[in-house]
Structure formats: structure tokens, C-alpha cells
Amino acid sequence: MADMADFVGQEPHPVDGDLFKEPMKKRRRSDRDQRFRAFPSVEQSALKEYEKLESRTRRVLSNTYQKLIQCVFLDDSIPNGLKYLINRLLALIEKPSLDPIYIGLFGSTGAGKSSLINAIIQQAMFLPVSGESICTSCIVQVSSGCCEQYEAKIHLLSDQEWKEELKNLTKLLHRTEELGREEADVWDGDDAVEEAVWKLQMLYGNGAERKTYEELLRAKPKGKIPTSRIITLKAEEAGELSVKLDPYIRTKRRDWDGDPAETQIWPLIKHVEVTLPKSELIPEGVVLVDIPGTGDFNSKRDEMWKKTIDKCSVIWVISDIERVSGGRAHEDLLNESIKACQRGFCRDVALVVTKTDKLHLPEYLRERKVGNHAIQSQREAVLERNEMIKLQRNRILKEKLKRKLPADSKVLEASNLVYTVSAQEYWWQALLTEEETEIPKLREYIRRRLLEKKRRMVTKYVTEAFGLLLLTDSFNCTENLPSEHLHLSGLRRFVDEKIQLLEKAIDQCFAHISRPLQEGVRNARTSYRRILGACLVRSRGNQGFHQTLKAVCLKNGVYASRTLARIDLNEALTQPIYDQIDPVFGGIFRTGTPTGSALMPHIDAFKHSLQEKMTEIGIRNGWKYDSYKKSFLIQEISAILGGLEGHILRKKRRIYESLTSSVQNDLKPCYEEAAQITGKKACERMKDVIRRGVDRQVAEGMFERAQERMQHQFQQLKHGITEKVKGSIATMLTLASSQGDGLYKELADVKSEYKEMEKLHRSLREVAENAVLRRGMQDFLLRMSPSKAGPPRT
């Protein structure tokens, strides 16, 4: 039963404890209507129809559940089949209406992430906007709900999590008396040291950087820290909450006199959740996530940074117009976003170019090489330049994605992978119209994404519910023919044979990764010294790199800072392997047309073969009395194997990262040894320890072990899939069988619920057709409407 709960995406309900649980109450109509305020009338109509279908389905399920509970309430022993059915009903009743759509805005400090979110939610200056000395200091999630007030929850590191970081910060700042004056000055100028000093001074005050770990444990932080480690802020107006929130989610560099600008507890902040009341622009169910570009020195915050990226189904790489054409930071962001497609839930990546109103007209005209017509105004130049940027970056991004992802990836089908936006012009409209700032285009993208997800969710939900009602109604059927038991026995044999074929198909699917893995390992062995040398050299040589390197070693080869590009020695060393396996790895976990390397199409083929077999048995032998049973089996197989996709996606990340984690684990002793080095020439001595350690591990088969560990992870996934399928289908067939522990005990009459559910199931097609018709009418009216004129020429 637990396996089934895993497949359908619900926590299993304990059979005895929660069997008589009261289902959660449905949402009030007025609250439901508020959820659609962000949508135009055409889309509102479609959403309301889907919402009505879902609501009526939940009501039918709830009525059925109550009848079953009343029927078996006084029984000492409840048949296992009924327990299964009751728990499945309760799981469906309590299933969330929609899993949130996380849209990650991923960019460096100053790229314009906060300004973009402010424009999208129509709240100027709501989130702090980065300036020369101010930036968002943590992950910030913004969503809308049915609450009456603006609300923010600030989640802090636990006491243990902060102690771990504090210990590393004090180790980083440790300096022995062996250093000469010149070396000490360079040491103090190190970026990692500056950030460590800054954090300690912010939390404990001036002089904190000179105290030991034990002394700081006894010190009292300047800011008040709640025991719950959560700070909740509420306000009636957006501006009021913004003022309250401001000190927590932005940081200031120290004033020129070296003193902290203001008391803040931002070093303790893990992430922030902001909820807007009933937004007319951002629909409920969408979460905009402001993600810093480089991660964090704290292990828990850095882990959250990666997990946040991986749970985003959409990633917008944010880059301002002046940085989009080059630079390591921009490339790093793109690469990390593409990796999210490989290891996480991301299905869509786009480049959002910000601050596109910026243009120096004389310079642009001098360098302009396109077009025969004369540019008459700043506005024309901006629009022409933005269109050029779109064409160029769209081509470059698509080529980059093609090198890393399967050729039939959905993201490659997008006609437009680049948006050129201007948050400033959205507010002022001195040069561009509101439409030309492309903020409305991003909102439309968000709405369409949510509408499509809602359509898929309701279709699956109603279909699954219909299958359960089919079987529930058939429980009262008293005529069961012995011959039909034999058909199920034959079906069990058929299932066993198909599972064996599925295992072979999965083996063949995973075998496609073997050769690229081997080639990648060979490439890694021949290039690791060059890669390591490049990682250990900075433009200033050793100056300012002493403690940054120590920070890398303290964190087992990874250092994330708000002022430097992310450093990950383990990832760099395994990059030649990833370069070889990325297209194949993406191909294994893609959906779509069945191919030899794709996993999900094989599982879909397995599902269809079972459903076809049941239909064939029913037609050939005439399941006269158990036609409901056949329909239930077909529907329930869809639920079991449909939920399997989520299980596979959750395992995918561990498999993808197994190469890097294997190398990190093998190199951990040399990182620990290097982190202990202090005194004169410490930087060179740390580098030597790392080089020797990597050489030794490579000679002992470090990359080959990483290859074996990835292949072992693939085998574990295969065994997990087949065992779960075996267990769940066996449970389902036992449930459908009329033999056993009194499965067909007489129950309350649910004929009326079944008939209503049958109508709801039939109406799915009608709702979909209506949505298509309305969309076509809307598109026609938009094409026929006159275009809006732009602002006056300047």
C-alpha cells in the first residue's frame, strides 16, 4: 500500500489510524474565484470550468468515502481490499489542487532580478533593488495566495547549522605569527577573508573577527533571534511590508570608516518566503524565486541553493544588456541552468536580457552595421538593437542547448528563447510602450504555463477518480464467475513476462551511457592536470588567494562567495566526463517518441501492453459481470505508472551528481590536509598538497571509481523501478480479484456517485474543446485589433 501511495504522489495513510479521517474541507467559492483574477476573461472561463470539474469530483469522492466509512465503521475486521480503496479515496480527496510552478530568476548581483520581479508583480521598489553597495543577500520566493495581508516568513539557520559555519569562518580567519608583515597585508585583502570578517561583524559587532570560535559561541548576537528560527512579518500594504522586510533581505558593504553600516542578522538567514494577497497579475500556484548566482559558503544554504535551482520547472537566466555578450559569470549561469535540465525538474530555459532601455545613441549609430533606413530616434535604435540581441542570443543559446540536451528536447522547440525587458521603462514609458518592455509577455508565459498544468492535472485527477468509482460501484456486484478468476491468473503470468522484458529494456537503455562514460574518463585522465592548474591560478597570482583557497579546502573543494565566481574543483575535474555523457544522459530521462535510449517511453509501452491485454481478454472471454473490474485495472495502471515518473526524476539528481560526489569523497583527505596548512608560503604549500593528492587518486583509479558509482546508481534505479512495479501491480490485481478476504462485502449503494462521476469524465473532452475554441476567438480578435502607438519620438 505504501508503494501505491508513492506512485500516486501522496503520503500513504496508515490503514488503522487514518482510515476514518475527516477529509479536508473544500475551498469557498469566493476564494476560488479570487484565484483567477490574474487571467484574461477567456482564460478565466477555462480555469473556472476545470476548477468546477475538480471541485465536483472531490465532492463525489468525499460522498463515496463517507458512505464507505459509515458502512464498515462498526466492523472488527475490514477486508484489505476495502482498506486499500478507502485510503486511495482519501489520498485523492486530499491531493493538492496544483503543485506550485517554480520559476527561477537566476542571475548575478546587479543583473536586475529584483527589479524584474517588482515589475511583474506591479509593485515598484517592493524588493530592494541592487545598487553599488546594496544587493539581495538570500533566496527570496514571491507568490500570491488568498490571504488578506502581505506576509513574509524569514527562515533562519538552525543553531547547529550556524555553529558549523562559525567554526569554518574562524578557521578561515586564523593566522599564525609566522606570517611576515607583507604576507599579512595580502592575507587581510583576500576576498574570502573580507566576507568572513563582514559576516562576523554584522552579527557580533566590531572586533568579532579577532575572537576565537569558543569566545563567539559565548557572545550574544546584536540582533534578536527567535527560538523558532522563523521571523514572520505582516502588513496591510505592500510598501509597509517592504520597509519591514528591507533590512533582512539586503546587505550593505561597510562604510568608508570600516564600521558596519547597520545591525542586521542576514548571515543567519536561510531563505525568505513572501506571499501577496490575491494578486491580479501573478496567479496563485506560481512562485517567482530570486536566486543568487553563486551559492553560499554555508553548507545548508549552498545545498538549498542547488535544490532550489533543481526544483524550478522554468529558469530565466537574468543578464543585463551590458553583460550579455560575454563574461565568465554569464556563461557560468547558463551552464548551471542547463545542468538543472539534466539533474532536476527544469523543462524550460530562457535568457531574459534586462535594462534594455540603455543605449548610447551616437556610439550605436557609429557602430551600426545593419539596415538601410536611417534611425530617427533613440526609441527606434533601442527597438532595433533589442531585436538584434534577440536573434543573436537566441541562436547562440539554442546551439549551446543542442550540444548538451537531446535533439528532441521540448525546450529546443521554443521559437523564442530570449526576452528583452526593461523594468524602468515599464514604469516610465518614456521610450517604450508597456508591451515593448516585454513584461506583459513574461506574465502571459506564466499564465499559459499554469493553465496548461491545470488542464493536465484535472484531466489526470478526474480520470483516476473515475477508475476508483468504477470499482467501488462494482463491489456490490454479487455475481462472479469462476472463469473470470482464471483470466486474472493469466494476466498475472502476462505481467510477470512483461516485467522481465521491461528489465531488459531498461538495461539496454542504460547501456547507452557506458561508452560515453568510458570516453569521458579517458578525457578526464589526460586533462586533469591542466584543469587543476587553471583552477589554482588567479589573475593576481597568490595575492588575495591565500584564504580563498583555504575556504575551498574547508568546504571539500567547493567555495561559493557573493563577490567571486563559484569555485568547484570536483566539478571542474569531472567536466570532461559530463561533456561526453550530457546528451546521452538527457536522452535517457526524456519523454516523447520511444527510442532505444529513452527510459519513460519503455515504461509507457509496458503500460499500454498491459492495458491492451486486459481489453483483449475482456473482448475474447466476455467479462460480462466484471467490465467495471477491467476498466478499473486499466485506469489504475495509468495511476501507478504515471506516478513512477516523479520517482524517477527524484532519483535522477543523485545519479547525475554521483560523478562529482565520488571525486569529492576520494579527494576529501587531501582537502583536509591542505586546510590545516598555515604560516609562510601557505598558499603554495596548499596547492602542492592538492596537486599531489589528485595525482595519487587519479593513479589509484579515481575517475574509474566515479564511473562505477554512476553505473551502480543506474542499476539501483532499475531495481527500484521493477520492484515497485511488481509490488504495486500485485496489490492492484489482488484488489480486482473476486477471490480472497471478502473483498465483495456488501457496501452502501454508490450508484448515484458513479453516474455523476461518469458524467464528469465525459465532460473532460467538452471542457478541452471549449478552451481551444475560446483561445482561437481571442487570437482572432487580437489580430484584428489596431496596434498601440508608441511614445513620442525622442
Summary of the structure (lengths in Angstrom):
residues: 794
radius of gyration: 29.8
end to end distance: 69.0
largest distance: 95.3
contacts: 2549
relative contact order: 0.12
helix: 60%
strand: 9%
